[in-house]
């Protein structure tokens, strides 16, 4: 008898008076966003226009200096290269995961997740060892006779691009896999029966259907690359500084919160702009709209 009463009490509907209604239901979420996002961003904005003197001098100096513009260029070039290379490598991997047997796919997924869970600093130091002049990669290339002397693969943007591409690959493979897995194989079979070649099936059927996943993964990789700090700092060095390193230098070394806030807000505006563009062109596709 007690068991029946307990079950009935659990399944009983919540009284209407106790249900969150209207604006009160989203107050906790809005408070969280306000405390941990809006207030810090507002504080950065105020500091960027008030320190060391009121005005937009920090932005004028940041966007008018050749040194800082080079850092912006480094950031966008590396982020674009990492995104493009990740797409080129990630798409075939995601497609292979979608069509391979489940047991083998589980093993590959375990490897991907293990690489994501491994400490970022440890992975970056591992690439430092592999890419240095006496590292394994240069030794293998020289042993195969492809090069006569070691290649400069570290302390430059080449090393940063290689290291960040390795780190970002899982973030583009997983969204792509989710989209490709949902594509009905019968669509490709129908295209082949209608006379489409393999290349036409890829470019005119599979790729258009996978565009939402490609856009989501590319945006995630590009935005994360814009704000990456550890890998560019260790593999690139001060001569190839990126924007996140510049912000850290302003705040930690120079204690210039005005310039640091201006650089951080420029990065934030770029990130939000990219997100708006992604929603504008691919938002309806991601949500299943037309």
C-alpha positions as CSV (number, residue, x, y, z in Angstrom):
1,X,0.0,0.0,0.0
2,X,2.8,2.4,0.9
3,X,4.5,1.5,-2.4
4,X,1.4,2.5,-4.4
5,X,1.1,5.8,-2.5
6,X,4.8,6.6,-3.0
7,X,4.5,5.9,-6.8
8,X,1.3,8.0,-7.0
9,X,2.9,10.9,-5.1
10,X,5.9,10.8,-7.5
11,X,3.8,10.9,-10.6
12,X,1.4,13.5,-9.3
13,X,1.5,16.7,-11.4
14,X,3.1,19.8,-10.0
15,X,0.5,22.3,-8.9
16,X,0.1,25.3,-11.3
17,X,1.0,27.7,-8.5
18,X,4.4,26.1,-8.0
19,X,5.4,26.1,-11.7
20,X,7.7,28.8,-13.0
21,X,5.8,31.0,-15.3
22,X,6.7,33.9,-17.6
23,X,9.9,35.8,-17.0
24,X,10.6,34.1,-13.6
25,X,11.5,30.9,-15.3
26,X,14.6,32.4,-17.0
27,X,15.8,34.7,-14.2
28,X,18.5,32.2,-13.0
29,X,19.9,31.8,-16.5
30,X,19.8,35.6,-17.1
31,X,21.5,36.2,-13.8
32,X,24.2,33.7,-14.6
33,X,24.9,35.3,-18.0
34,X,24.9,38.8,-16.5
35,X,27.3,38.0,-13.7
36,X,29.8,35.9,-15.7
37,X,29.6,37.5,-19.1
38,X,27.9,40.9,-19.3
39,X,29.5,42.4,-16.2
40,X,33.1,41.4,-17.1
41,X,32.6,42.5,-20.7
42,X,31.2,45.9,-19.5
43,X,34.2,46.3,-17.2
44,X,36.6,45.6,-20.0
45,X,34.8,48.1,-22.2
46,X,35.0,50.8,-19.6
47,X,38.6,50.2,-19.0
48,X,39.4,50.2,-22.7
49,X,37.9,53.7,-23.0
50,X,38.9,55.2,-19.6
51,X,42.5,54.0,-19.1
52,X,45.0,55.6,-19.1
53,X,42.9,58.6,-20.3
54,X,39.3,58.7,-21.4
55,X,38.7,58.3,-25.1
56,X,39.3,55.8,-27.9
57,X,43.1,56.2,-27.9
58,X,43.6,52.6,-27.1
59,X,41.7,51.5,-30.2
60,X,43.4,54.0,-32.4
61,X,46.8,52.8,-31.2
62,X,45.8,49.1,-31.5
63,X,44.5,49.5,-35.1
64,X,46.9,52.1,-36.3
65,X,50.2,50.4,-35.3
66,X,52.0,48.2,-37.9
67,X,53.3,46.0,-35.1
68,X,49.8,45.3,-33.7
69,X,48.4,44.9,-37.2
70,X,51.0,42.2,-37.9
71,X,49.8,40.4,-34.8
72,X,46.2,40.6,-36.1
73,X,47.4,39.3,-39.4
74,X,49.3,36.4,-37.8
75,X,46.2,35.5,-35.8
76,X,43.8,35.5,-38.8
77,X,46.2,33.7,-41.1
78,X,47.0,30.9,-38.7
79,X,43.3,30.6,-37.7
80,X,42.3,30.4,-41.4
81,X,45.0,27.9,-42.2
82,X,44.1,25.7,-39.2
83,X,40.4,25.8,-40.2
84,X,41.1,24.9,-43.8
85,X,43.5,22.1,-43.1
86,X,41.2,20.7,-40.4
87,X,38.3,20.6,-42.9
88,X,40.5,18.9,-45.5
89,X,41.6,16.2,-43.0
90,X,38.5,16.0,-40.9
91,X,35.9,15.5,-43.7
92,X,37.5,12.2,-45.0
93,X,37.9,11.0,-41.4
94,X,34.3,11.8,-40.5
95,X,33.1,10.1,-43.7
96,X,35.2,7.0,-42.9
97,X,33.8,6.9,-39.4
98,X,30.3,7.1,-40.7
99,X,30.6,4.1,-43.1
100,X,33.0,1.8,-41.2
101,X,31.9,-1.0,-39.0
102,X,30.7,0.0,-35.5
103,X,33.5,-1.8,-33.6
104,X,36.3,-0.2,-35.6
105,X,34.5,3.2,-35.4
106,X,34.4,2.9,-31.6
107,X,38.1,2.3,-31.5
108,X,38.7,5.4,-33.6
109,X,36.4,7.5,-31.5
110,X,38.2,6.3,-28.3
111,X,41.5,7.5,-29.9
112,X,39.9,10.9,-30.7
113,X,38.5,11.3,-27.2
114,X,41.7,10.3,-25.6
115,X,43.6,12.9,-27.6
116,X,41.0,15.5,-26.4
117,X,41.3,14.4,-22.8
118,X,45.1,14.5,-22.7
119,X,46.6,17.6,-21.1
120,X,47.0,20.4,-23.6
121,X,50.4,21.4,-22.3
122,X,51.7,17.8,-22.5
123,X,50.5,17.6,-26.2
124,X,52.1,20.9,-27.1
125,X,55.4,19.9,-25.5
126,X,55.2,16.6,-27.4
127,X,55.0,18.6,-30.7
128,X,57.9,20.7,-29.6
129,X,60.0,17.5,-29.3
130,X,58.8,16.2,-32.6
131,X,59.2,19.4,-34.6
132,X,62.6,20.6,-33.4
133,X,65.6,20.3,-35.7
134,X,66.8,17.1,-34.1
135,X,63.3,15.8,-33.7
136,X,61.7,12.7,-35.1
137,X,60.0,14.4,-38.1
138,X,63.2,16.0,-39.4
139,X,65.1,12.7,-38.8
140,X,62.6,10.7,-40.8
141,X,62.5,13.2,-43.7
142,X,66.3,13.2,-43.8
143,X,66.5,9.4,-43.5
144,X,64.1,9.1,-46.5
145,X,66.3,11.5,-48.5
146,X,63.5,14.1,-48.9
147,X,65.5,16.9,-47.3
148,X,69.3,17.5,-46.9
149,X,69.1,19.6,-43.8
150,X,66.6,20.0,-41.0
151,X,63.5,22.1,-41.6
152,X,62.7,25.0,-39.3
153,X,59.4,23.6,-37.9
154,X,59.3,25.3,-34.5
155,X,59.4,28.9,-33.2
156,X,57.5,30.0,-36.3
157,X,54.0,30.0,-37.7
158,X,54.5,26.6,-39.4
159,X,54.9,24.9,-36.0
160,X,51.9,26.8,-34.6
161,X,49.7,25.7,-37.5
162,X,50.8,22.1,-37.2
163,X,50.3,21.9,-33.5
164,X,46.9,23.7,-33.5
165,X,45.6,21.6,-36.4
166,X,46.3,18.5,-34.4
167,X,44.5,19.9,-31.4
168,X,41.5,21.2,-33.4
169,X,40.8,18.1,-35.5
170,X,38.4,16.4,-33.1
171,X,36.3,19.6,-32.9
172,X,35.6,19.4,-36.6
173,X,35.4,15.7,-37.0
174,X,32.7,15.2,-34.4
175,X,30.2,17.8,-35.8
176,X,30.9,16.5,-39.3
177,X,30.3,12.9,-38.2
178,X,27.0,13.8,-36.7
179,X,25.7,15.3,-39.9
180,X,27.1,12.7,-42.3
181,X,25.8,9.8,-40.2
182,X,22.3,11.2,-40.6
183,X,22.5,11.3,-44.4
184,X,20.5,8.4,-45.9
185,X,22.8,6.1,-47.9
186,X,19.9,5.6,-50.3
187,X,20.4,9.2,-51.5
188,X,23.9,8.4,-52.8
189,X,22.7,5.1,-54.2
190,X,20.0,6.9,-56.1
191,X,22.4,9.4,-57.5
192,X,24.7,6.6,-58.6
193,X,21.8,4.8,-60.3
194,X,20.9,8.0,-62.1
195,X,24.4,8.0,-63.7
196,X,26.3,10.2,-61.3
197,X,30.0,9.4,-61.0
198,X,31.7,9.1,-57.6
199,X,33.0,12.7,-57.9
200,X,29.6,14.0,-58.7
201,X,28.1,12.1,-55.8
202,X,30.7,13.7,-53.6
203,X,30.5,17.3,-54.8
204,X,26.8,17.5,-55.7
205,X,25.1,15.3,-53.1
206,X,27.3,14.6,-50.1
207,X,29.0,17.9,-49.7
208,X,25.9,20.1,-50.0
209,X,24.1,17.9,-47.4
210,X,27.1,18.1,-45.1
211,X,27.4,21.9,-45.3
212,X,25.7,22.6,-41.9
213,X,28.2,20.3,-40.1
214,X,31.1,21.8,-42.0
215,X,30.0,25.4,-41.2
216,X,29.5,24.5,-37.5
217,X,32.8,22.8,-37.2
218,X,34.7,25.4,-39.2
219,X,33.2,28.2,-37.0
220,X,34.1,26.4,-33.8
221,X,37.7,25.8,-35.0
222,X,38.2,29.3,-36.3
223,X,36.9,31.0,-33.2
224,X,38.9,28.7,-30.8
225,X,42.0,29.3,-32.9
226,X,41.6,33.1,-32.6
227,X,41.8,33.0,-28.8
228,X,44.3,30.2,-28.4
229,X,47.3,30.9,-26.1
230,X,49.3,27.9,-25.0
231,X,50.2,26.4,-28.3
232,X,51.1,29.6,-30.2
233,X,53.1,30.7,-27.1
234,X,55.2,27.6,-27.0
235,X,55.5,26.7,-30.7
236,X,55.6,30.2,-32.1
237,X,57.6,32.4,-29.8
238,X,57.6,36.1,-29.3
239,X,58.6,36.8,-33.0
240,X,55.3,35.3,-34.2
241,X,52.9,36.5,-31.5
242,X,49.2,36.1,-31.8
243,X,46.4,38.1,-30.3
244,X,45.8,36.0,-27.2
245,X,49.5,36.3,-26.4
246,X,49.3,40.1,-26.9
247,X,46.4,40.4,-24.5
248,X,48.3,38.4,-21.9
249,X,51.3,40.6,-22.3
250,X,49.3,43.8,-21.9
251,X,47.7,42.5,-18.7
252,X,50.4,40.5,-17.1
253,X,53.7,42.1,-18.2
254,X,52.8,45.7,-19.0
255,X,49.8,46.0,-16.6
256,X,48.1,48.0,-19.3
257,X,44.4,47.1,-18.8
258,X,43.2,49.7,-21.3
259,X,45.1,48.2,-24.2
260,X,44.4,44.7,-23.0
261,X,40.7,45.5,-22.8
262,X,40.7,47.0,-26.3
263,X,42.4,44.0,-27.8
264,X,40.0,41.6,-26.0
265,X,36.9,43.5,-27.2
266,X,38.2,43.5,-30.8
267,X,38.6,39.8,-30.5
268,X,35.1,39.5,-29.0
269,X,33.5,41.6,-31.7
270,X,35.1,39.5,-34.4
271,X,33.9,36.3,-32.7
272,X,30.3,37.5,-32.4
273,X,30.3,38.8,-35.9
274,X,31.4,35.4,-37.2
275,X,28.7,33.7,-35.1
276,X,26.0,36.1,-36.5
277,X,27.1,35.3,-40.1
278,X,27.0,31.6,-39.4
279,X,23.4,31.9,-38.0
280,X,22.4,34.1,-40.9
281,X,23.5,31.7,-43.6
282,X,23.4,28.2,-41.9
283,X,21.2,28.7,-38.8
284,X,18.0,27.4,-40.5
285,X,19.8,24.4,-42.0
286,X,21.2,23.5,-38.5
287,X,17.8,23.6,-37.0
288,X,16.2,21.7,-39.9
289,X,14.4,24.7,-41.4
290,X,14.2,25.7,-45.1
